[in-house]
Amino acid sequence: MTDSELVVDLRGRLIETLDDFWDAVSEPCGLPKWFGRNLDAWSDTIETRGISEVIDSHDILIVHVDRRGLFGGNLREAEALASIFDGEQNRLIKHGLA
């Protein structure tokens, strides 16, 4: 049996801030309107689960982003966001050159 994956492909979408990231993942991840739009809320959503029925209905979350804008360098916010993904159940995959 294979794990059920939720794949959110944000390649081609310019994400320059965390707000841009929240805007981009809100619909495909089924985030509720009351979602906190901060790193703690995202951690609760993908690690603890129980916030998004869409994410909760999948075993694995994979988010694809371009290595530009927020993810184009060593921005502190991007590093903090990336650290929430565990690389197994929740994966952030950066595409393109550094």
Phi, psi and omega in degrees: 000135179263154178286146176280125183248136168258114181253121178247109184259106181257011178298140182090350179256124180285121179241107183257339183223168174298324177300320176298320179296314180300317178301319185288324184267346185306307183289307183295336179266357179064040180287135180290158180302331182275003178306136188290345180052046175213170186295324178295317179296320179295318178301313178300320183294316186265335181266307184278328182068182180094003181250319182243119177297327180295308179296317183297335182276003178237148178281329186228139174246126177235124178243122178260132177225158172278148177276070176204172182059232180304323185262013185270352182211212181252047180291136183303317180297318180294319178295319179296318178296312181299327182292341179286329177287129184274352179084355178241284180287328181231122186233135171249118182248119180264130182248147177102179182281150178281000000 
